[in-house]
């Protein structure tokens, strides 16, 4: 008897995913918990493990298809009687009680469509999109499908429901024939599409403004130099800069709660907890795992947590829960050499701190010119909730804590 492979629960508020890559094909033997297929959600990429041992009997959806939670992905036949794509396992001429397997290529069988009118939900429409088309009474023929092969996705249906099914304006002029032959067109991953959409929404929604300051990193660098080996020996983690920055931001957020709040309709929600998101660049795109209750953690605990989250982000094992609930974000463009930037808010948060490259510059100290290791700091904030006075004061407090780290120890 075949065991079904279905889309697992994807996390809070996540109802659908895109099939990324099948790691197995019809007829391949599999072990329990062996990865079968990669699914891309709005936030992460996850692998679906085999629920049982056996042989892949069928694959119901192909790469690029949109599937909802609980949707059928395929089936595994257990035992020696499993189908291998030619009949019974190991016997190409033997008859099989199972239907012919579905190849995981371009002509895969599509998801079962809900019983709706063909004019409203054409073949290939994602089930979630078909439901919206039926409920809203939309004309599917006028909806521009952005899914694989021009299929209508849930996003297409929602866009049509919100503003009418209008053909999108071309984003670029056509290339010359000679140039076009040298171009490569690659569909954006689901994660990259979400990053693009969220960043644009943040710009369109918030009254975003950026203020700058600079900090002398000499004191923090001296502490790292003096205690680096002892710190790593005791705590098993390297002493970096991020622990100091998280601590400094938390101190400033306590004094200036608006930077740690968000707007909900006509209300301001002040967060009396400090979940600091730390932006991490990966091959798949930017993700922001969250250090929860950072105000209760030591610098060593913060460094450990950030290290664990960064490793999980880069190897693709970061959970959805670990990226939810942030109240403030820190992003470090300095690791790539950035000297100055204006970071975009991580909505619905009201503040994001941008760290940058440490660069030696001549500075006047006590009436004398000295070469000091300086870093520009940038705070982008939502001016609807954070006033300029609060934003500037926030950066000044961060600067004071980093230039005199004893303030962090003494909670000043």
SULGI-V50638 format. One line per field, one symbol per residue. psi: psi as a letter, one per 30 degrees, with the letter a starting at -180 (. if undefined). A space follows every 50 residues. Layout:
# SULGI-V50638
psi->???
This chain:
# SULGI-V50638
psi->kkkkjlklkflkgjfllkjdkkfllkfkkllkgkkekkkkafelklkjlk fllbkjelkfklkfkkllkflkealkklafgkkgffblkfiffllkfllk lkkhafhlklkkklilkefeilkfkkeeeeeeeeefhljefgkjkgakgg kkleeeeeeeeegkikkkkkflkklkeeeefglkjkkkleeeeeeeeeee eeefeliklkllllkjgeeeeeeeeegeeeeeeefgkkjafeeeeeeeee eeeeeifefgalkjcglkjkjhljjjkjkkklffaklilkjkhffgllee eeeeeeeeeeeeefgggkleefglgkflkkkjfffggkfkljlkkikglf kkkklakkkklkkjjhgkkljkjkkkkkjkljfffkleeeeeeeeeeeee eefiffeeegh.
